[in-house]
Amino acid sequence: MSMITASTWVPRGAAAQFPTKYDVDEEELARISRLAKLKLEDAEEDLDEARNGEAEGKHTASEEDGDVNMTLAKGDADDDLKEYDLDHYDSDPSPTADADGSGEPMSMFGNARSLAYHASNAEDPYITIPDNEDEDDEREELQVLSSDNMLVAAKVEDEVAHLEIYVYEDEADNLYVHHDIMLPAIPLCVEWLDLPVGKGLADANAKGNFVAVGTMDPDIEIWDLDTIDSMYPNAILGQGSAEQEPAPSEQGTDGAKKKKKKLRKKSKKVNDHYHVDAILSLASNRSHRNLLASASADRTIKLWDLTTQSCAKSYNNTHTDKICSIAWSPPQPTVLLSGSYDRTVCAADMRAADPTTPPRWGVESDVESVTWDPHTPTNFYIATESGMIHHHDIRSAPASLEATKPLWTLQAHNAAVSSFDANPHVPGFLVSGSMDKTVKIWNVAAQAGPSMVASRDLGVGKVFTTRFAPDNEVAFRLAVAGSKGAMQVWDTSTNRAVREAFAGGMKLAGEDEERGMERVVGVEEDSSDEEDEGGVEPGGGAGGGDEGGWESMDDA
């Protein structure tokens, strides 16, 4: 099984040109040791509980009979081993020794003492390649140019959860995996952060390249994308964060040990400090960079202060069912839009103590996602499980859920709209992805109302994520992924209908225009792996692939 559940772009220039290797110094090693010890103690405690549970119901007489049988069996085993005289096994002469006992006996490490060695590779005449040459090659392979985009994908492959960090080279039509990060549970959402978090990084003006990950676990992990081979996250938001570091005044005390013991029994009761169920959505506030909002299956929204790595506020009464999607308002950075399985959407001002009566809108089925219109800041979109897309104006909030009246509605798909995005640079340019395995481009800027521009099956299976690139230079690039675990980047500007609808008849140059090809760039896989695993062909998968990531498709 392989699938990509979520993705996010990293803007150009945000990634470090030369990522650093994960450095395990004494302080980091101590932190890892504490975390590993806590995990080990948790496992031992669970094992003891399981053993005690199995022991209940067993009779004392049966246990005594078992002890007798074990003793008899041990005695029989001793008798069988006597003939081999294992007590004197090490005193036998070595088969490699000479008849007179001279010679070098065989040992685990052989004649290692007689081998020649050198203090450094520079002194070894048989090593001719300088050490720094390999380092230079590796450094060049990891280089990220200012014209490159990073793309982060939350992936599950053969029951192993991890983040795949791609580098997309637009001019070279190239997409490749730069590095990956192992995760403890199935990832459900990712959000890029430009604020350094964790390990004493608390400068509000500093810039960084981090990602927040929500999983089936109730904790939010924050990773540094500019560090390769990281073992543990830079920070954990939630109950797990308390397990990382005991307070300095408590270190080494009985109080700290009791606190750790208590933390291992994670509470499932909703509270104001951390989530107790899966994290379904994350939203970083671009105006107040230290704020991160999270929505959970525990029916709460929590506001996190990234500088202190603690929950600043919890909103427990916004919805009555799982909250699956949240988004900050661009012009009003204190207003948060949220959608829930209770079939409602609300826009709440997070400055309120507990927004129990914010404006609400009702829909016909469970909400899948909510998205603000980047070009009309008072408008927003709702995508639902029934395949509908609703367009609303926040200034026209209904008096009741029954009185909800959208600006327009669109039956976009016959199955759930599992992903949705609005192009940040091209007005009226929307994309929807569905469980019916199709990706559709919509034009909602026309006076006649929303109209479909193109529909494609990009060979990613059921579509779980569709994201437009964040930079103006690559405004028409669309990242698509789904249930087959393949990431594709579709250059929508190579579709004639898209050019006519959004770019005033923009043309491709030279051979590309003559060929009439659409560009879909994917990660090139080994041909043997594709045959064995049924992988998607490089550069697409819906139609016949062509070299260089180009694929022939009929215009809509």
Buried (B, 14 or more C-beta within 10 A) or exposed (E): EBBBBBBBBBBBBBBBEEBEEEEEEEEBEEBEEBBEEBEEEBEEEEEEEEEEEEEEEEEEEEEEEEEEEEEEEEEEEEEEEEEEEEEEEEEEEEEEEEEEEEEEEEEEEEEEEEEEEEEEEEEEEEEEEEEEEEEEEEEEEBBBEEBBBBBBBBBBBEEEBBBBBBBBBBEEBBBEBBBBBEBBBBBBBBBBBBBBBBEEBBEEEEEBBBBBBBBBBBBBBBBBBBBBBBEBBBBBBBBBBBBBEBEEEBEEEEEBEEBBEEBBEBEEEBBEBBBBBBBBBBBBBEEBBBBBBBBBBBBBBBBBBBBEBEBBBBBBEBBEBBBBBBBBBBEBBBBBBBBBBBBBBBBBEBEEEEBEEBBBBBBEEBBBBBBBBBBBEBBBBBBBBBBBBBBBBBEBBBEEEEEBEBEEBBEBBEBBBBBBBBBBBBBBBBBBBBBBBBBBBBBBBEEEEBBBBBEBBBBBBBBBBBBBBBBEEBBBBBBBBBBBBBBBBBBBBBBBBBBBBBBEEEEBEEEBEEEEBBBBBBBBBEEEEBEEBEBBBBBBBBBEBBEBBBBEBEEB
